[in-house]
Amino acid sequence: MSKTDNTKNKKRLNQKQKIDLLFIWSMLIIPIIYWFIFYLYVNLDSILLAFRKMNGTWTTGYFANAWYELSTGGTVLQNALKNTFIYFIKDILMIVFHFAIAYFLYKKIAGYKFFRIIFYMPALISGVVMVTVYSSLIAPYGAVGQLIELLFGECPSFLADSRYATKAILLYTIWVGWGGHMLIFGGSLVRIPLDLFEAARLDGITPLKEVIYIILPLMWPTLSTVFILTLTGLFGAGGPILLFDSAKLDVGIDTLGYWMFEKIWKNGAAAYNEVAATGLILTLFGAPVILGIRWLIERIPQVEY
């Protein structure tokens, strides 16, 4: 091959690389701009709002007030923090139950097709409809309310009573929360080679050992991912509080997310600084915990198959 041919080939190659590079950047430019505007700018601005007044002067007052509200017993914000932790612990515990349900459905227990539909159906119906149905069921005039009144002589108004409101909403989130993780775990179980189970049965393995020594190690990438994603929602855990609190009842059902929404909704821009300071404090406490637990989870070796 002559030098002229080599030069032409290099030019063609360089031209092709430029076209490929142009295509790559044309695909990346929009998400990069999106990240700068809607993530980097928004988060930096939120940090600045925690220490900056509307007139542009700087202060630590918002930060100090937010810390006082979070650390003082009996405040609305501390109650919202407590409720958020309750929902978060429920989300963590439900991972175990979702895995158990997915496992039994995978094993095709009697009526597994029926149970699969029943468990997933709430996820297919509008949240507004589900909240309305649930509220009617547990109301004193509803079917469940009438049954409770028949058995105990009286049925309280669960959603209007501060003693029961959060517990009632928590029960609702358990009822309608089976769909997503059940599908994810079911898909992960289907990927496990059947040969492993057949060989284990020949060796006389029990169902419990099958779960511990075969299923859990092979499903660990999926389980750890779900756990970490749930962990990142530590301070965002909650239920459809806005739908349940449509009458704006003061029954102590606030979560952190709902508290922030209500602050902005009622006070507008005047509440930005307080909400930003609260979010910054929660981030300073939550980020090290989440990153530390993630680091520990990633130390567990994964099984390739």
C-alpha positions in Angstrom: 0.0 0.0 0.0 1.4 3.4 -1.0 1.9 6.4 1.2 -0.9 8.1 -0.6 -3.3 5.3 0.2 -2.2 5.4 3.9 -2.8 9.1 4.0 -6.3 8.7 2.5 -7.2 6.0 5.0 -6.0 8.1 7.9 -8.1 11.0 6.7 -11.1 8.8 6.4 -10.5 7.4 9.9 -10.1 10.9 11.3 -13.2 12.0 9.6 -15.2 9.0 11.0 -13.8 9.7 14.5 -15.0 13.3 14.3 -18.4 12.2 13.1 -18.6 9.7 16.0 -17.4 12.3 18.5 -20.0 14.8 17.2 -22.8 12.2 17.5 -21.7 11.3 21.1 -21.6 15.0 22.2 -24.9 15.7 20.5 -26.5 12.9 22.6 -24.7 14.0 25.8 -25.2 17.8 25.6 -28.9 17.8 26.7 -28.4 15.5 29.8 -25.3 17.5 30.8 -27.2 20.8 30.5 -30.1 19.3 32.4 -27.7 18.1 35.2 -26.1 21.6 35.5 -29.5 23.4 35.7 -31.8 21.0 37.5 -29.3 19.3 39.9 -26.1 21.3 40.4 -27.7 24.8 40.3 -30.8 23.8 42.3 -28.8 22.1 45.0 -26.2 24.9 45.3 -28.9 27.4 45.4 -30.7 25.4 48.2 -27.5 25.5 50.3 -27.1 29.2 49.8 -30.8 29.8 50.7 -30.1 28.2 54.1 -27.8 31.1 55.0 -29.0 34.0 52.9 -31.9 36.3 53.6 -34.2 37.6 50.9 -32.4 41.0 50.9 -29.1 39.3 50.1 -27.5 39.5 53.6 -26.0 36.4 55.2 -27.2 34.8 58.5 -27.0 31.5 60.4 -30.4 32.2 62.0 -32.4 29.9 59.6 -29.9 27.1 60.3 -30.1 27.6 64.0 -33.9 27.7 64.0 -34.2 24.6 61.9 -31.8 22.7 64.3 -33.9 23.9 67.3 -37.1 22.7 65.7 -35.6 19.3 64.9 -34.0 18.8 68.3 -36.8 20.1 70.5 -39.5 17.7 71.6 -43.1 18.3 70.7 -42.6 20.5 67.7 -44.4 19.9 64.5 -41.1 19.3 62.6 -39.9 16.8 65.2 -43.2 14.9 65.0 -42.8 14.9 61.2 -39.3 13.5 61.6 -40.6 10.7 63.9 -43.4 9.8 61.4 -40.9 9.7 58.6 -38.7 7.3 60.5 -41.7 5.1 61.2 -42.5 4.9 57.4 -38.8 4.3 56.6 -38.6 1.4 59.0 -41.8 0.0 57.5 -40.2 0.2 54.0 -37.1 -1.6 55.2 -39.1 -4.4 56.9 -41.4 -4.8 53.9 -38.5 -5.7 51.7 -38.3 -9.0 53.6 -42.1 -9.6 53.2 -41.9 -8.7 49.5 -39.1 -11.2 49.0 -41.1 -13.9 50.8 -44.2 -13.3 48.7 -42.1 -13.3 45.5 -40.4 -16.6 46.6 -43.8 -18.4 47.3 -45.2 -17.2 44.0 -42.1 -18.3 42.2 -42.6 -21.8 43.8 -46.1 -21.8 42.2 -48.0 -22.5 45.4 -51.7 -23.3 45.1 -53.6 -20.3 43.7 -50.4 -18.4 42.9 -51.9 -16.7 39.8 -54.8 -15.4 41.9 -52.5 -14.1 44.6 -50.2 -12.5 42.0 -53.2 -10.4 40.7 -54.5 -9.6 44.2 -51.1 -8.4 45.4 -50.4 -6.3 42.3 -53.9 -4.9 41.7 -53.6 -1.9 44.1 -50.6 -0.7 42.1 -52.8 -0.6 38.9 -55.6 1.5 40.4 -55.4 5.3 40.8 -54.1 6.4 44.2 -57.1 8.8 44.6 -59.5 5.9 44.1 -57.6 3.6 46.6 -57.5 6.3 49.3 -61.2 7.0 48.8 -62.1 3.3 49.1 -59.8 2.8 52.1 -61.1 5.9 53.9 -64.7 4.7 53.4 -63.9 1.2 54.6 -62.4 2.3 57.9 -64.8 5.1 58.6 -67.4 4.5 61.3 -70.1 4.1 58.6 -67.9 1.8 56.4 -67.8 -2.0 56.3 -64.7 -2.3 58.5 -66.0 0.4 60.8 -69.3 -1.3 61.3 -67.6 -4.6 62.0 -65.4 -2.9 64.7 -68.4 -1.3 66.2 -70.2 -4.6 66.3 -67.3 -6.3 68.0 -66.2 -3.6 70.4 -69.3 -1.3 70.7 -67.6 1.7 69.2 -65.5 2.6 66.2 -63.3 5.7 66.3 -62.8 8.0 63.3 -59.3 6.7 62.6 -58.2 9.4 60.1 -59.5 12.2 62.3 -58.0 11.0 65.6 -54.3 11.7 66.3 -54.0 8.4 68.2 -54.8 6.4 65.1 -54.3 8.5 62.0 -50.6 7.7 61.3 -51.2 4.0 62.0 -54.2 3.9 59.7 -52.2 5.5 56.8 -49.2 3.2 57.6 -51.6 0.2 57.2 -52.8 1.6 53.9 -49.2 1.9 52.5 -48.6 -1.7 53.5 -51.8 -2.8 51.7 -51.0 -1.0 48.4 -47.2 -1.4 48.5 -46.7 -5.0 47.3 -46.5 -4.5 43.6 -43.1 -3.0 42.7 -40.7 -5.0 44.7 -42.6 -8.2 44.1 -42.1 -7.8 40.3 -38.4 -7.0 40.7 -37.8 -9.9 43.0 -39.9 -12.2 40.8 -37.8 -11.3 37.7 -34.6 -11.9 39.6 -35.8 -15.3 40.8 -36.7 -16.4 37.2 -33.1 -15.7 36.1 -31.7 -18.3 38.5 -30.8 -21.5 36.5 -33.2 -24.4 37.3 -30.2 -26.8 37.2 -29.0 -25.5 40.5 -32.2 -26.3 42.3 -32.4 -29.8 40.7 -28.8 -30.6 41.8 -29.5 -29.3 45.3 -32.6 -31.4 45.6 -30.6 -34.5 44.6 -28.3 -33.6 47.5 -31.3 -33.5 49.9 -31.4 -29.7 50.5 -34.2 -28.3 52.6 -36.3 -25.3 51.4 -34.7 -23.1 54.1 -31.2 -24.0 53.1 -32.2 -23.4 49.4 -33.1 -19.9 50.2 -30.0 -19.2 52.4 -27.3 -20.9 50.2 -28.7 -20.6 46.7 -31.3 -17.9 46.3 -30.0 -15.1 48.6 -26.4 -15.2 47.2 -27.6 -15.2 43.6 -30.2 -12.5 44.3 -27.9 -10.3 46.3 -27.2 -7.7 43.6 -30.9 -7.1 43.3 -31.6 -7.2 47.0 -28.7 -4.8 47.8 -29.8 -2.4 45.0 -33.4 -2.3 46.4 -32.1 -1.8 49.9 -29.7 1.0 48.9 -32.5 2.7 46.9 -34.8 2.4 49.9 -32.1 3.8 52.1 -31.6 6.9 50.0 -35.3 7.6 50.7 -34.6 7.8 54.4 -35.9 11.4 54.9 -38.4 11.1 52.0 -40.3 8.1 53.3 -44.0 8.5 53.8 -47.4 7.9 52.4 -50.1 9.8 50.4 -50.5 12.3 53.3 -51.9 15.0 51.0 -54.8 12.7 49.8 -55.6 11.7 53.3 -55.3 15.2 54.7 -57.6 16.8 52.1 -59.7 18.3 54.9 -56.5 19.7 56.5 -57.1 18.0 59.9 -54.6 18.7 62.5 -54.0 15.1 63.6 -50.2 14.9 63.6 -49.8 12.9 60.4 -47.1 15.1 58.9 -43.9 13.6 57.4 -40.9 15.6 56.4 -41.9 15.7 52.8 -45.4 16.8 53.6 -44.2 19.4 56.1 -42.0 21.0 53.4 -44.8 21.0 50.9 -47.2 22.6 53.4 -44.7 25.2 54.4 -44.1 26.3 50.8 -47.8 26.0 49.9 -48.9 28.2 52.8 -46.0 30.7 53.0 -44.6 30.7 49.4 -41.1 32.2 49.0 -41.0 33.3 52.6 -40.5 29.6 53.7 -37.7 28.8 51.2 -34.9 29.6 53.7 -36.4 27.5 56.5 -37.0 24.5 54.3 -33.6 24.8 52.7 -31.9 24.9 56.1 -33.9 21.9 57.3 -33.0 19.9 54.2 -29.3 20.8 54.6 -29.2 19.5 58.2 -30.9 16.3 57.2 -28.4 15.9 54.4 -25.4 16.4 56.7 -26.7 13.7 59.0 -28.1 11.3 56.4 -25.4 11.3 53.7 -22.6 9.8 55.8 -25.0 7.1 57.2 -26.2 6.2 53.7 -22.7 6.2 52.1 -21.3 4.1 55.1 -24.0 1.5 54.8 -23.6 1.4 51.0 -19.9 0.8 51.5 -20.5 -2.1 53.9 -23.0 -3.6 51.5 -20.6 -3.4 48.6 -18.0 -5.3 50.6 -20.2 -8.4 50.4 -19.0 -10.4 47.4 -21.4 -11.0 44.6 -22.0 -14.3 42.9 -21.6 -14.4 39.1 -23.9 -16.8 37.1 
